[in-house]
Amino acid sequence: MKDFIVGITALIIGLFFTLLSKDMPLLITRGYPGPSFFPSILSIISIICGVILILKSIKRLKSSKEFTSILKVDTFIRMFKDKEVLNAIKFIVMTVIYIALIPYLGFLLTSLIYMLLVQVVYGVSTFKALGISSAMIFFIYILFIGILKVVVPEPILGSIVFR
Amino acid sequence: MNVYDALQLVLQPHIILAVIIAEFFGVFIGAMPGLTATMATALLVPFTYFMDPLAGISMIVAMATVAIFSGDIPAVLLKIPGTPASAAQTIDAYQLGRRKPASTLGADLVCSALGGLIGSLILMFSAPALAEFTSNFSTVEYFWLTLWGLSMAIIISAEEPIKGVLGVIIGFLIASIGIEPVYGYVRFTFGSIELLNGISFIPAMIGLFAIPELLKQISRPHERFTVQLLRGEKVFEQAVVALKKFKTTITRSALIGTFVGALPGAGADIAAWVSYGVTKRVSKKPEEFGKGTLEGVVGATTANNAAISGAWIPTLVFGIPGDSITAIALGALMAHGLRPGPMLFERHGTLVTALFIVFILANILMVVVGYLAIKLSTNILRVPRNILVPIIAVFCVVGSYAVNNSIFDVWVMLVLGILGYFMGRLGIPIPSVVLAIILGPMVEFNFITSLIKADLNPIIFVSRPIAIGLALLTVFTWILPFLKIGRIRRTTT
């Protein structure tokens, strides 16, 4: 199943970059390799690898029960119902929201809320999470902003809200 | 080599302080199962931009040195390797540690330090000589060298070479975003101004190495470990036994570790497996391996720390990273205006010598920091995942942002991190992707420039003796899988 997915992905990557490279010259003056020379070679290798992997996985699974399940939607639904994958997806969603909010609320405030929220969602008690998050923000402020002079994103609303 | 000037550079309070802080950071990350030394390096690098070059690079060296040792702590106390480099000796270390955990860790610490010291000495003497040898290399030799580096990454780091090839292709394509290196043509930017300069290296490294680890950890947020408790034993008791009984094993393992570490794409984990295998083969009691033998632990742990120094040989001499840690460190060197290669030794000789001294210093200080880590190990291992992960995620964000003060880089980090997580689940090796991001543009530049120089005559690629040698080496690497030599990892695991 894994090989089948990797094969399909390789095929898509290869075709995608072949299409993108079409607008660039493969060879330029006097036949020197142009800017799309390497990407085109890589795309072709990717397509070949993809086909090999798909054929290999089909050959391997042909006689087994797994073959019939490859194209079933159930397999994908089951994959997304897997608790480990769900936990990872929850974390990704929270991180996307966190990064999206940084320009509006600033780095420190957003980070405080993010750390607090993630800890609570994954089972840490609210008071403990608040204590840890506040302590970490203080530490980050002293170390990165105070000592290392790292520039962190400031909010659009202005530094009166938070840095 | 002006050792006196270099010593003066190193023995400044802020450099020593930087080394000690980095070692404590390395202890913590290395000891946490699942968090790797590579991830720690990726997190550390953005902050080294704000320091002077020696302090910044010293932190990376010291952190990686200690993190590799520290990965043995959960191996002994939990039977879980803290980093992949500790996997080879985990069973022996755990079995041995059931009787005397602190003392096993003590032996581990001393042998790691010795391995690191021997590796550092080899680095110190071989790198300048190699740099002098390579000073006459042209684009042709560099083309073969970089192609060989990529080929090694495919053969060694992937369980299936075809997935290694895919990893390299993905890395190569990521690196081809932005302005093309020979003609200045804009590629794959989709009209984005931010992508004109290509994908920023450090956010990409943080994304590819740190985010997948965090996602793996948060997938099982409530996982608890049963930690083996330390008893009131002498920490260095087994170390004395190891030094008396296994002098040859230590020396041999350090040499193996340095050599394997110097191979592009190999790294500390493969060095440990190879050395463990050789130690077992030449041992008088091979039947004791896997049942808690000190000899097995010594063989693997000495090699993995020696490999850390070994990996810096091709990094400094050719600009080709020996492992994923040096791949990231390469970005830090470049950021400080230090371009690896023969000219680095000519122009910044004192700084390079100072760096060698830092390697030695880091390994010596590791004994002190490691001793404290052994004493505190049970507490380090009890930090819950659901507290640690969001904190590290915030560090990833600030690190990615700090490089160019750009929120776009933070998005790059996250997108590549998610990509890395799924690639990891599908068996595509991340180190191959990273090596291709670094070496891809070099392969392309050297290939096209050589052809232009020779007016499209392909004979140029085999026109010089060293180029022929490197070409043969590359072709030999391609046929390795068929000879089944390249499948070291699979057979040993």
Interface residues (C-beta under 8 A of the other chain):
Chain A: K2 I5 V6 T9 A10 I13 F17 L20 M24 I28 R30 G31 Y32 P33 G34 P35 S36 F37 F38 P39 L42 I45 S46 C49 I52 L53 K83 E84 V85 N87 A88 F91 I92 T95 V96 Y98 I99 I102 P103 F107 S111 Y114 M115 V118 Q119 Y122 G123 V124 A129 I132 S133 M136 I140 F144 L148 K149 V150 V151 V152 P153
Chain B: F47 F50 M51 I162 K163 V165 L166 I169 I170 F172 L173 S176 E180 V182 Y183 Y185 R187 F188 L214 L215 K216 I218 S219 R220 P221 H222 P384 R385 N386 I387 V389 P390 I391 A393 V394 V397 V398 Y401 A402 N405 I407 V410 W411 L414 I418 Y421 R425 L426 G427 I428 V443 E444 F447 I448 L451 I452 D455 L456
